[in-house]
Amino acid sequence: SPESHLEVAKRLQTETKNAHILDQYANPENPHAHYAGTAAEIISDLGAVPDCVVIGAGTGGTITGVAKHFKEKKPDVKIVGVDPVGSILAGGTEVKTYHVEGIGYDFIPKVLDGSLVDRWIKTEDKPSFEWALRAIREEGLMVGGSSGAVLYGVEAVISELKPGATVVAILAD
């Protein structure tokens, strides 16, 4: 859409004196914050790098920063990215409309390093929203569709992991 949040920000920058766009899609501090903060916090809380982490990809900052930190400490950690059908972050060129917000794009953000992702799971709106509702009803987690997509991703990979494997799902809502 010509009136996307990115285009509105660009328009406001041209209309506002001394305005600056921090640009989470290209600013290297985005993945660095997750490398230094999110990943370190997870390791501190668990006492180790998990065996697998499932993360929805939007700007790419979270998945890139966390994956880089984890792979430096445990090269065989499985990094799973979640991307809606209609988005091209997981590859491909077909852009379609989807209703889950906060993940997926019709362009590849500069901060996304897809080479760090071991597996991509494509998700659809219906199961993403169903998983979000389950998280709300069954766990009391007030999350949206992007987190539902991540939980769908966890379900998709859990049977492939060894018994007792540690899995982290980042619900970014």
Backbone as a ProteinNet text record, in pm:
[ID]
protein_1_A
[PRIMARY]
SPESHLEVAKRLQTETKNAHILDQYANPENPHAHYAGTAAEIISDLGAVPDCVVIGAGTGGTITGVAKHFKEKKPDVKIVGVDPVGSILAGGTEVKTYHVEGIGYDFIPKVLDGSLVDRWIKTEDKPSFEWALRAIREEGLMVGGSSGAVLYGVEAVISELKPGATVVAILAD
[TERTIARY]
83.9	0	88.2	52	128.5	124.8	26.6	15.6	62.7	157.7	213	284.2	313.4	381.9	518.1	582.7	712	695.6	596.7	574.4	526.4	444.9	400.4	521.3	610.7	730.7	815.6	832.5	911.5	846.7	714.9	643.6	659.2	642.6	656.1	797.9	896.2	1034.9	1056	995.9	1013.2	936.7	830.6	747.1	791.4	880.6	916.5	1064.2	1091.1	1228.8	1305.5	1428.2	1518.5	1465.3	1373.3	1319.5	1417.7	1419.9	1509.6	1434.2	1452.9	1393.1	1500.4	1475.3	1573	1584.4	1481.8	1479.3	1520.6	1428.5	1453.4	1482.2	1453.3	1475.6	1619.7	1692.4	1829.8	1930.8	1884.8	1974	2039.5	2172	2239.7	2222.2	2179.3	2154.8	2032.3	1944.6	1828.4	1874.4	1942.9	1986.7	2087.8	2169.1	2266.3	2195.3	2084.3	2009.5	1962.1	1923.1	1877.4	1994.5	2106.7	2229.2	2274.3	2283.6	2335.3	2230.8	2104.9	1999.9	1915.6	1833.6	1738.9	1808.5	1908.8	1979.1	2048.4	2114.7	2184.8	2086	1969.5	1867.9	1816	1793.7	1746.2	1850.3	1975.9	2082.7	2091.9	2082	2087.2	1971.6	1852.1	1734.2	1739.4	1788.1	1793.2	1919.7	2023.4	2152.4	2228.7	2177	2240.6	2169.9	2230.9	2165.3	2062.4	1940.1	1841.9	1881.8	1813.5	1837.5	1772.3	1662.6	1586.7	1519.8	1511.4	1437.6	1350.7	1225	1128.9	1093	1113.7	1096.9	1024.4	925.2	860.6	951.7	955.2	1043	961.5	999.2	941.3	1054.5	1108.5	1223.8	1345	1349.1	1463	1560.6	1540.2	1632.6	1639.4	1524.9	1523.1	1586.8	1540.5	1591.4	1740.2	1783.1	1924.4	2012.6	1976.1	2057.2	2062.4	1946.4	1941.5	2016.5	1991.2	2056.7	2208	2256.6	2401.7	2464.1	2404.4	2457	2453.8	2340.2	2326.3	2423.9	2435.8	2522.8	2670.7	2708.3	2846.3	2875.8	2775.6	2794.5	2760	2668.5	2622.9	2587.8	2686.9	2665.2	2551	2515.4	2410	2270.1	2257.3	2124.5	2040.1	1913.4	1823.8	1746.8	1765.7	1696.9	1582.7	1460.8	1342	1274.2	1259.5	1191.2	1049.2	959.3	818.2	783.4	719.6	688.5	553.1	463.3	331.8	336.7	246.3	226.4	185.5	251.9	228.4	344.1	432.8	554.3	670.5	776.4	891.4	1014.6	1000	1117	1180.6	1099.4	1150.3	1193.4	1187	1222.6	1102.1	1127.4	1020.7	995.7	903.3	872.4	723.1	639.1	495	447	396.6	343.8	192.2	132.3	-13.5	-55.6	-182.4	-237.8	-252.2	-218.7	-243.8	-283.3	-347	-401.6	-319.1	-231	-144	-51.9	-45.6	37.9	166.3	270.6	394.2	501.5	467.6	567.1	543.9	651.1	640.8	646.6	700.9	706.6	712.7	696.3	707.5	844.4	938.1	1076.5	1163.8	1292.3	1384.6	1455.2	1428.3	1496.2	1647.5	1722.5	1868.2	1924.3	1854.9	1907.6	1881.6	1800.5	1771	1883	1946.5	2047.6	1986.2	1924.6	1856.4	1948.8	2078	2172.4	2183.5	2138.1	2142.2	2021.4	1922.2	1798.6	1813.2	1792.3	1805	1680.4	1566.9	1440.7	1339.3	1264.5	1153.9	1023.6	927.3	793	699.4	626.3	527.5	395.1	329.7	205.6	90.8	-27.3	-150.2	-222.6	-313.1	-386	-466.1	-547.5	-640.1	-569.3	-471.2	-405.8	-328.2	-278	-207.7	-302.2	-421.2	-518.6	-573.8	-590	-636.2	-535.8	-406.2	-304	-298.7	-319.5	-322.1	-438.5	-555	-670.6	-646.3	-579.6	-545.3	-454.2	-355.5	-263.1	-338	-435.4	-515.9	-602.7	-677.2	-772.2	-704.3	-602.6	-543.5	-428.9	-359.2	-241.5	-253.3	-357.1	-372.1	-270.3	-212.8	-114.6	-187.4	-181	-250.6	-162.9	-172.2	-88.1	-175.1	-111.6	-181.9	-142.5	-181.6	-163	-18.8	73.8	213.7	265.9	223.8	263.8	193.8	70.6	1.9	76	129.1	208.3	333.3	397.6	516.3	478.4	366.5	323.6	291.4	233.1	212	347	446.9	581.6	641.4	618.4	667.3	604.3	473.8	405.3	465.1	502.3	555.7	693.5	774.3	911.7	930.1	838.5	859.3	881.6	811.6	825.6	960.1	1030.1	1160.4	1275.4	1247.7	1352.4	1364.9	1481.3	1505.9	1422.8	1381.2	1310.5	1395.2	1332.9	1403.3	1469.8	1455.2	1515.7	1453	1534.3	1487.3	1450	1324	1273	1228	1271.5	1228	1145	1028.8	944.7	935.8	971.2	963.3	829.5	744.8	614.8	628.9	643.3	685.3	574	454	345	358.7
-118.3	0	124.4	224.1	349	418.2	388.5	450.4	355.5	268.2	180.3	263.7	203.3	276.6	327.6	255.6	301.2	427	426	541.6	662.3	639.2	750.7	810.9	725.7	776	859.8	812	887.1	1021.6	1021.5	1146.8	1244.2	1193.9	1280.4	1334.6	1255.5	1302.6	1420.9	1413.5	1524.2	1648.6	1629.1	1741.1	1801.9	1734.7	1776.9	1813.5	1934.5	1981.6	1896	1860.1	1782.3	1643.7	1591.5	1457.4	1351.6	1240	1129.5	998.4	907.9	774.7	679.2	614	520	394	360.7	255	118.6	54	-78.2	-183.7	-154.4	-249.4	-247.9	-140.8	-127.7	-93.5	-55.6	-13.6	-136.4	-148.8	-265.6	-278.2	-171.8	-180.6	-266.9	-287	-373.3	-515.6	-585.3	-720.6	-720.5	-615	-609.5	-608.9	-537.5	-534	-673.8	-753.2	-889.9	-984.4	-956.6	-1033.7	-1012.2	-886.4	-852.4	-866	-845.4	-845.3	-971.1	-989.3	-1100.7	-1235.6	-1259.8	-1389.4	-1410.7	-1308.4	-1321.3	-1348.7	-1285.4	-1307	-1450.7	-1502	-1640	-1736.7	-1717.5	-1805	-1794.1	-1673.8	-1654.3	-1726.5	-1713.7	-1776.1	-1928.8	-1981.4	-2127.6	-2189.5	-2111.1	-2164.2	-2227	-2214.2	-2271.7	-2219.2	-2243.5	-2215.4	-2326.4	-2292.4	-2398.8	-2483.5	-2595.8	-2682.4	-2626	-2552.8	-2498.1	-2369.5	-2274	-2151	-2122.5	-2084.7	-2054	-1906.8	-1833.3	-1688	-1642.6	-1556.9	-1494.6	-1387.9	-1378.7	-1281.6	-1163.8	-1046	-921.5	-838.2	-750.7	-672.8	-762.4	-873.7	-964.8	-942.4	-838.7	-806.7	-911.7	-958.6	-1057	-1187.2	-1241.6	-1370.9	-1363.8	-1255.4	-1241.2	-1229.3	-1141.8	-1121.7	-1244.2	-1304.8	-1423.9	-1539.1	-1561	-1672.2	-1657.4	-1537.7	-1516.8	-1548.1	-1497.6	-1520.9	-1670.7	-1734.1	-1875.6	-1961.8	-1936.1	-2018.8	-2002.1	-1886.2	-1868	-1957.4	-1978.5	-2057.1	-2205.3	-2234.1	-2371.7	-2385.7	-2419.1	-2420.7	-2510.3	-2613.8	-2703.3	-2663.4	-2544.9	-2497.4	-2486	-2524.7	-2517.8	-2386.1	-2302.8	-2173.9	-2189.1	-2167.7	-2183.3	-2047.6	-2003.3	-1878.2	-1903.8	-1817.8	-1828.8	-1708.7	-1737	-1633.7	-1665.1	-1569.1	-1596.1	-1621.9	-1705.5	-1720.9	-1583.5	-1538.6	-1405	-1311.8	-1350.2	-1275.6	-1343	-1266.8	-1324.9	-1341.7	-1323.1	-1332.4	-1471.1	-1574	-1711	-1752.6	-1662.6	-1692.3	-1678.6	-1689.4	-1676	-1531.4	-1513.2	-1378	-1347.5	-1446.7	-1425.6	-1351.7	-1231.4	-1150	-1157.8	-1193.3	-1201.7	-1136.9	-1106.3	-1047.2	-1152.5	-1112.9	-1195.2	-1100.3	-1155	-1070	-1069.5	-1164.8	-1165.5	-1044.5	-967.2	-847.6	-871.9	-797.8	-800.4	-892.4	-978.8	-1065.5	-1063.8	-1091.5	-1098.4	-962.3	-962.3	-839.1	-873.9	-770.4	-785.5	-738.3	-722	-688.3	-754.3	-766.3	-826	-713.1	-699.9	-596.5	-619.6	-511.2	-520.4	-591.3	-585.5	-647.2	-797.2	-851.5	-995.2	-1074	-1162.1	-1253.2	-1391.9	-1421.8	-1549.2	-1669.8	-1648.4	-1760.6	-1821.2	-1749.6	-1800.3	-1887.4	-1887.8	-1963.1	-2102.6	-2204.8	-2343	-2392.9	-2342.9	-2386.7	-2273.7	-2259.8	-2164.5	-2242.6	-2194.4	-2250.8	-2142	-2172.3	-2079	-2103.6	-1995.8	-2007.4	-1938.4	-1980.9	-1922.4	-1849.1	-1761	-1682.1	-1767.9	-1860.4	-1934.1	-2007.8	-2093.1	-2160.1	-2064.1	-1954.5	-1856.3	-1795.8	-1757.7	-1699.9	-1805.8	-1929.7	-2037.5	-2062.3	-2063.8	-2083.9	-1965.1	-1844.7	-1727.3	-1739	-1780.4	-1796.9	-1906.3	-2012.8	-2118.5	-2063.9	-1985.5	-1928.3	-1838.2	-1764.4	-1676.5	-1759	-1853.3	-1932.5	-2029.5	-2100.3	-2208.4	-2164.2	-2059.1	-2016.2	-1874.5	-1801.8	-1664.2	-1568.8	-1604.2	-1518.9	-1428.7	-1300.7	-1206.2	-1177.2	-1263.8	-1254.2	-1242	-1203.9	-1188.1	-1294.1	-1268.7	-1365.6	-1401.5	-1306.8	-1339.7	-1441	-1428.4	-1527.4	-1660.2	-1654.9	-1778.2	-1849.3	-1773.3	-1831.7	-1900.2	-1837.8	-1897.1	-2028.2	-2029.2	-2152.7	-2261.5	-2224.2	-2318.6	-2375	-2288.7	-2331.6	-2429.1	-2404	-2496.4	-2633.4	-2635.2	-2763.2	-2836.3	-2761.8	-2822.7	-2885.5	-2832.7	-2883.7	-2974.1	-2970.7	-3039.4	-3189.6	-3250.1	-3395.5	-3433	-3337.5	-3363.5	-3358.2	-3311.4	-3292.1	-3414.3	-3429.4	-3540.1	-3520.2	-3629.3	-3615.1	-3536.1	-3446	-3365.3	-3241	-3218.7	-3100.1	-2973.2	-2870.7	-2741.4	-2656.7	-2609.4	-2526.5	-2393.1	-2285.5	-2151.7	-2097.1	-2043	-1974.4	-1828.7	-1738.7	-1596.7	-1542.9	-1505.4	-1447.8	-1297.8	-1229.1	-1089.2	-988.7	-1032.7	-938.3	-866.4
0	0	0	-78.9	-79.1	57.4	139.1	271.3	382	352.1	454.9	560.3	674	780	733.1	643.3	591	506.5	421.6	335	414.2	517.1	602.1	673.9	725.1	793	697.1	574.2	475.8	445.4	431.8	404.4	520.7	642.7	759.9	773.2	734	740.3	647	527.7	433	478.2	555.1	599	731.6	804.2	939.2	947	990.1	1002.6	1104	1068.6	1153.7	1190	1110.3	1136.9	1090.2	1160.8	1127.3	1143.5	1051	1060.1	1110.7	1222.2	1278	1192.1	1121.6	1021.3	1075.3	1141.9	1198.1	1091.2	966.5	857.2	806.6	833	783.1	892.3	1009.7	1117.1	1181.3	1175	1231.7	1383	1448.4	1592.8	1624.5	1526.8	1549.4	1580.9	1491.9	1528.4	1643.4	1652.9	1762.5	1898.5	1908.5	2034.9	2074	1975.5	2004.2	2028.1	1963.9	1988.1	2132.9	2172.4	2304.5	2414.9	2381.2	2482.9	2485.3	2384.7	2382.5	2395.6	2312.8	2314.6	2448.8	2498.8	2627.4	2740.6	2736.2	2838.8	2835.2	2716.3	2703.4	2760.4	2724.2	2774.8	2927.2	2979.1	3124.1	3193.2	3138	3198.4	3191.7	3078.6	3061.5	3118.9	3128.8	3169.6	3054.2	2933.9	2814.9	2690.7	2575.8	2448.6	2425.7	2385.4	2360.2	2240.5	2224.1	2108.3	1983.1	2003.3	1890.8	1934.9	1843.1	1869	1747.4	1773.7	1667.8	1680.5	1572	1574.3	1448.2	1463.4	1348.8	1291.6	1160.7	1094.3	1042.9	1087.4	1037.7	982.1	1064.9	1019.4	999.7	1071.1	1065.7	1179.2	1258.7	1365.4	1474.7	1519.4	1627.3	1582.4	1471.1	1427.6	1391.9	1331.9	1295.9	1419.4	1511.8	1632	1720.7	1745.1	1830	1763.7	1636.1	1565.4	1566.5	1540.7	1537.2	1672.6	1779.6	1914	1947.3	1923.2	1956.7	1877	1746.9	1661.9	1697.9	1749.1	1795.2	1915.2	1998.7	2120.5	2101.1	2008.8	1986.2	1837.6	1755.5	1609.6	1561.4	1638.1	1591.6	1639.6	1702.7	1740.2	1613.7	1625	1509.4	1515.4	1413.1	1403.2	1303.6	1351	1267.5	1253.5	1129.9	1101.6	1055.9	1097.3	1060	973	859.6	760.7	697.7	688.9	630.7	479.9	433.8	290	237.3	132.3	78	103.9	196.4	225.8	154.2	127.3	56.3	145.4	276.5	363.9	361.4	347.9	345.3	205.1	111.2	-27.2	-118.2	-245.7	-343.7	-380.4	-471.8	-518.8	-517.4	-487.7	-491.8	-366.1	-386.7	-278.1	-283.7	-170.3	-159.8	-28.4	-19.4	101.7	210.3	332.2	450.2	562.9	666.9	773.1	901.4	918.4	1036	1026.8	1134.4	1135.9	1213.7	1178	1254.1	1200.3	1107.6	1044.6	894.7	821.3	676.3	610	486.7	407.1	259.3	179.2	33.6	-14.7	78.7	47.2	153.8	125.8	222.3	298.7	428.3	506.5	508.5	510	508.4	631	743.4	865.3	873.4	784.6	787.6	721.3	798.2	744.1	737.4	625.2	606.9	609.8	592.5	596.3	735.7	837.9	974.5	1008.7	920.7	945.3	885.7	968.7	923.9	852.1	892.9	832.2	839.6	731.5	728.2	728.4	803.3	801.5	752.8	647.8	594.7	667.2	705.2	781.2	709.1	741.3	687.3	800	762.7	861.6	959.6	907	993.4	1106.3	1079.3	1191.9	1282.3	1226.5	1309.5	1412.7	1368.8	1461.7	1556.4	1509.3	1597.5	1710.4	1677.2	1779.2	1875.3	1826	1914.4	2013	1963.6	2051.9	2155	2115.2	2211.4	2320.9	2281.8	2380.9	2478.7	2427.6	2512.7	2607	2550.9	2630.4	2726	2677.9	2755.9	2845.6	2808.1	2884.2	2939.8	2901	2948.2	2889.3	2774.8	2707.7	2608.9	2629.9	2542.7	2420.8	2321.8	2202.9	2078.2	1969.9	1843.9	1743.2	1620.3	1513	1483.8	1498.6	1470.8	1572	1696.2	1796.5	1772.6	1726.3	1688.5	1576.5	1482.4	1373.6	1429	1527.9	1590.2	1659.8	1730.9	1797.9	1696.5	1584.8	1475	1429.6	1420	1382.1	1481.7	1610.3	1713.1	1692.5	1670	1647.5	1527.3	1425.4	1303.6	1324.1	1414.9	1431.6	1552.9	1645.9	1772.7	1755.2	1662.3	1643.5	1580.7	1524.4	1461.6	1561.6	1681.8	1781.3	1871.3	1931	2023.2	2149.3	2212.7	2340.7	2440.2	2512.5	2610.1	2554	2423	2361.6	2421.2	2431.6	2480.1	2360.5	2362	2251.9	2309.4	2246.2	2283	2168.7	2201.4	2103.6	2148.7	2061.4	2095.4	2047.7	2144.1	2114.1	2130.9	2020.3	2022.4	2046.8	2074.1	2095.2	2228.5
[MASK]
+++++++++++++++++++++++++++++++++++++++++++++++++++++++++++++++++++++++++++++++++++++++++++++++++++++++++++++++++++++++++++++++++++++++++++++++++++++++++++++++++++++++++++++

